[in-house]
Amino acid sequence: MSPPAMAADYAADGGAPPDRRLDGDLAALGDFAERLTQVKPGLPSRIQADPADVEQGLAKLVLTLVELLRRLLEKQAIRRIEAGSLSDEEIERMGDTFLKLDRKMTELKEVFGLRDDDLNLNLGPLGDLM
């Protein structure tokens, strides 16, 4: 960092020397880490690694990603149809493909005991994925 930039930082922080600013940053970081441990106090202290649960969890994740991609592709297809950039044959082929994908998704959800509501990811403060 150039000396003028350091001086500007020094002045912006009320004239505190860099080592004192670092102490304040570390204290704030410690406070933040403490708050993070209190966010979900009900979380288990151990991970349950039951093979059946792992398989269903992996299936849920994969099917959620496939559903997200399907929705994105479907929106793109609709945009292209509305723009007139697809032939009737291409539109028919895409419709068939989306129907086959829907059938396969229904089949896989049944195999793994999942519902449509299960295919979502909670992104914390950002909300649900879908």
VENVENQUI-V876749 format. One record per run of one state. SS is the DSSP state (a for helix, b for strand, c for the rest). FROM is the first residue (numbers start at 1). TO is the last residue. If there is no record, write none. Layout:
BEGIN
SS;FROM;TO  SS;FROM;TO
END
This chain:
BEGIN
c;1;2  a;3;12  c;13;17  a;18;37  c;38;50  a;51;83  c;84;87  a;88;111  c;112;115  a;116;118  c;119;121  b;122;122  c;123;123  a;124;126  c;127;127  b;128;128  c;129;130
END
